[in-house]
């Protein structure tokens, strides 16, 4: 289903892109393509769709034969490869004195602060204490230990942001089919990064997909039943339905905070970039995706190393999550 949907979405976006680019006027007032024929559209759309399918295939190969999610790593590479050009643009603005040294230092401090804050959110956890009762298994006494049930602040990771951006790109794709329409031109003027309409819908979609993803990936009822089956319980909470309600309550609250954190990380850099008119490259969605993919890849590498009895990828041990006490 993912491959078929990718093919359909790629065909629609490819046709919209070719349709809009073919009608763009050159500096001399002539169209880019002189003879718009059906063969031109078919060849251009097939070329773009082939590239899309090739990237999808490469991502699947990386996932199966490498470490980490292939598509996420390709997106991560596309983001990081543009970082040197962003630094180059900042240096160019310093040379022509369009931005002061204090302004550049402020931008660097903001980028570092957003990076640290993103790492904090991505590694943040709420640990629910779980106690296992002692029970006899044959002639041995089992259980009697305590552990923690970790719930991440941002369980969805970059999925919510990617889904929100994908949905927001659909109206733009449709508007590309009508480049000469006054309604489409007016819509495109409102539907831009930094505009209030775009950012409000963007924030609402991120919050929605954070809750939607958690509802699919995390089932408190099944978790509570499994804990009850193996003699586990949360201290002070009755096993079964009460435990499920307790976990659901914590999950809803921590998801709200995580979603608000992601909204702030994703939207605030766009506002700063528009207000300051400066290259704020490594921020917002790009920063969230890059940090999330990097942490996930490092975690998987560490897991492989530890399984083979190596010390780990980091010198100080594994990456540990921060504990957020949300009740």
C-alpha positions in Angstrom: 0.0 0.0 0.0 2.9 2.4 0.8 4.4 1.8 -2.6 1.1 2.2 -4.5 0.3 5.4 -2.6 3.8 6.7 -3.3 3.3 6.0 -7.0 0.0 7.9 -7.0 1.2 10.9 -5.1 4.4 11.0 -7.2 2.3 11.0 -10.4 0.1 13.9 -9.2 2.9 16.0 -7.9 5.0 15.3 -11.0 2.2 16.4 -13.3 1.6 19.6 -11.3 5.3 20.4 -11.3 5.6 19.9 -15.0 2.4 21.8 -15.8 3.5 24.9 -13.8 7.1 24.9 -15.0 6.2 24.5 -18.6 4.2 27.7 -18.5 6.7 29.9 -16.7 7.8 32.8 -18.9 11.5 33.4 -19.7 13.1 36.8 -19.3 12.2 37.4 -23.0 8.5 36.7 -22.3 8.5 33.4 -24.1 7.4 30.1 -22.5 10.0 27.6 -21.3 8.6 24.9 -23.6 7.6 25.9 -27.1 5.6 22.8 -28.1 3.5 21.5 -25.2 2.5 18.1 -26.4 1.1 15.0 -24.7 4.5 13.2 -25.3 6.3 16.0 -23.4 4.0 15.6 -20.4 4.2 11.8 -20.4 8.0 11.7 -20.7 8.5 14.4 -18.0 6.1 12.8 -15.5 7.6 9.3 -16.1 11.1 10.7 -15.5 10.1 12.3 -12.2 8.2 9.2 -11.1 11.1 7.0 -11.9 13.3 9.2 -9.7 10.8 8.9 -6.9 10.6 5.1 -7.1 14.4 4.9 -7.3 14.7 6.9 -4.1 12.0 4.7 -2.4 13.9 1.6 -3.5 17.2 2.9 -2.2 15.5 3.7 1.2 14.1 0.1 1.4 17.6 -1.3 0.6 19.2 0.8 3.3 16.5 -0.3 5.8 17.0 -4.0 5.0 20.7 -4.1 4.7 22.0 -1.2 6.8 21.3 0.5 10.1 18.4 2.8 10.6 15.4 3.8 8.5 16.5 4.3 4.9 14.1 7.0 3.8 14.8 9.0 7.0 18.5 8.7 6.4 18.1 10.0 2.8 16.1 13.0 4.1 18.7 13.5 6.8 21.4 13.6 4.2 19.5 16.1 2.1 19.2 18.4 5.1 22.7 18.2 6.3 24.3 18.6 2.9 22.8 22.1 2.7 24.4 23.2 6.0 27.7 24.4 4.4 25.8 26.6 1.9 23.9 28.1 4.8 27.1 29.0 6.6 28.5 30.4 3.4 25.5 32.7 3.0 25.9 33.9 6.6 29.6 34.7 5.9 28.6 36.5 2.7 26.0 38.6 4.6 28.7 39.5 7.1 31.1 40.7 4.4 28.6 42.9 2.7 27.5 44.1 6.1 23.8 43.2 5.7 24.0 41.5 9.1 26.2 42.5 12.1 28.6 40.3 14.0 26.2 40.5 17.0 23.4 39.4 14.8 25.4 36.5 13.5 26.4 35.5 17.1 22.7 35.7 18.1 21.7 33.4 15.2 24.4 30.9 16.2 23.3 31.0 19.8 19.6 30.5 18.8 20.6 27.5 16.6 22.6 25.9 19.3 19.8 26.5 21.8 17.2 25.0 19.5 19.5 22.0 18.9 19.9 21.4 22.6 16.2 21.8 23.3 15.4 19.4 20.5 17.7 16.8 21.9 16.1 17.3 25.3 12.6 16.7 23.9 13.6 13.7 21.8 15.3 12.0 24.7 12.7 13.0 27.3 10.8 10.2 29.1 8.2 9.7 31.8 9.0 6.6 33.8 6.2 4.8 35.4 7.3 2.5 38.2 6.1 -1.1 37.7 6.4 -3.7 40.5 6.2 -7.5 39.8 4.9 -9.8 42.6 6.8 -12.9 43.6 5.4 -16.2 42.2 6.4 -19.8 42.1 7.5 -21.3 38.8 8.2 -25.0 39.4 10.6 -25.0 42.3 11.9 -21.5 41.7 10.7 -18.2 43.0 10.3 -15.7 40.2 9.5 -12.0 40.2 9.7 -9.6 43.1 11.6 -7.0 41.1 10.7 -3.5 40.1 11.3 -1.7 36.8 10.1 1.3 34.9 7.7 1.7 31.9 9.3 4.6 29.8 6.9 6.8 27.8 8.7 9.2 25.5 7.6 12.9 25.5 7.7 12.9 21.7 6.7 9.3 20.8 5.9 10.2 17.2 9.3 11.7 16.5 9.5 13.3 13.1 6.4 11.4 11.8 3.9 14.0 12.9 6.0 16.8 11.2 6.4 14.8 8.0 2.7 14.0 7.8 1.7 17.7 8.5 4.1 19.0 5.8 2.8 16.4 3.3 -0.8 17.4 3.8 0.1 21.1 3.6 1.8 20.5 0.3 -1.4 19.1 -1.3 -3.1 22.5 -1.7 0.1 23.9 -3.2 0.2 21.0 -5.7 -3.4 21.7 -6.7 -2.8 25.4 -7.1 0.1 24.7 -9.5 -2.5 23.4 -12.0 -3.9 26.9 -12.3 -1.0 29.3 -12.4 -3.0 32.0 -14.2 -6.0 31.9 -11.8 -6.4 35.0 -9.6 -7.8 32.8 -6.8 -4.8 30.5 -7.0 -2.4 33.4 -6.9 -4.2 34.9 -3.9 -4.2 31.5 -2.1 -0.4 31.1 -2.7 0.2 34.5 -1.2 -1.5 33.4 2.0 -0.2 29.9 2.0 3.4 30.5 2.7 5.8 29.7 5.5 5.6 32.3 8.2 2.0 33.4 7.4 -0.5 33.1 10.1 -2.9 30.8 8.2 -0.2 28.3 7.3 1.4 28.3 10.7 -1.9 27.8 12.6 -3.0 24.9 10.4 0.6 23.5 10.6 0.5 23.6 14.4 -3.0 22.0 14.6 -1.9 19.2 12.2 1.2 18.5 14.3 -0.8 18.2 17.5 -3.4 16.0 15.8 -0.8 13.6 14.3 1.1 13.4 17.6 -2.1 12.1 19.3 -3.0 10.0 16.2 0.4 8.3 16.1 0.4 7.5 19.9 -3.1 6.0 19.7 -1.9 3.6 17.0 1.5 2.7 18.5 0.5 2.7 22.2 -2.4 0.7 23.6 -2.8 1.1 27.4 -5.5 -1.6 27.6 -3.2 -4.3 26.1 -0.3 -3.1 28.2 -2.3 -3.2 31.4 -3.6 -6.7 30.6 -0.1 -8.0 29.9 1.2 -6.5 33.1 -1.6 -8.2 35.0 -0.9 -11.5 33.3 2.7 -11.5 34.4 2.0 -10.2 37.9 3.0 -6.6 37.3 1.3 -3.6 38.8 1.8 0.1 39.3 2.2 0.9 43.1 -1.0 2.4 44.4 -3.1 1.5 41.3 -5.3 -1.5 40.9 -4.3 -3.9 38.1 -6.4 -4.1 35.0 -8.8 -1.3 34.0 -7.5 1.2 36.6 -4.0 0.7 35.4 -5.0 1.2 31.8 -6.8 4.5 32.7 -3.8 5.7 34.7 -1.4 5.0 31.8 -3.9 6.6 29.3 -4.1 9.7 31.5 -0.3 10.1 31.7 0.0 9.4 28.0 -2.5 12.1 27.0 -0.8 14.7 29.2 2.7 14.0 28.2 1.7 13.9 24.5 0.2 17.3 24.8 3.5 18.7 26.2 5.4 16.9 23.5 3.2 18.2 20.8 3.5 21.8 22.0 7.3 21.4 22.2 7.3 20.1 18.6 5.1 23.0 17.4 7.4 25.5 19.0 10.5 24.0 17.5 8.8 23.7 14.0 7.2 27.2 13.9 9.4 29.6 15.9 12.4 29.4 13.5 10.1 30.3 10.5 8.9 33.3 12.3 12.4 34.4 13.3 13.6 33.8 9.7 10.9 36.0 8.3 11.2 38.8 10.9 15.0 39.0 10.9 15.5 38.3 7.2 18.5 36.2 7.9 19.6 32.7 6.9 18.2 30.6 9.7 19.0 27.3 7.9 19.4 24.7 10.6 16.1 25.1 12.4 12.5 24.1 12.5 11.4 21.0 10.7 14.9 20.4 9.3 16.4 20.5 12.8 13.7 18.2 14.2 14.2 15.6 11.5 18.0 15.8 11.6 18.2 15.4 15.4 15.5 12.7 15.5 17.1 10.6 12.8 20.6 11.1 14.2 19.5 9.9 17.7 17.6 7.0 16.3 20.5 5.9 14.2 23.0 6.2 17.0 20.6 4.2 19.3 20.4 1.4 16.7 24.2 1.4 16.3 24.7 1.2 20.0 22.2 -1.7 20.2 24.1 -3.7 17.6 27.4 -3.0 19.4 26.1 -4.0 22.8 24.6 -7.2 21.3 28.1 -8.1 20.1 29.6 -7.3 23.5 31.3 -4.0 22.5 31.4 -1.1 24.9 29.1 1.1 22.8 29.2 3.9 20.3 29.6 6.8 22.8 32.6 7.0 25.2 30.4 7.7 28.2 28.0 4.9 27.5 24.5 4.8 25.9 22.3 7.8 25.3 20.0 8.0 28.3 16.6 9.6 28.2 15.8 12.6 30.5 13.1 11.9 33.1 10.1 14.2 33.1 7.8 13.7 36.1 4.3 14.2 34.6 1.6 12.8 36.7 
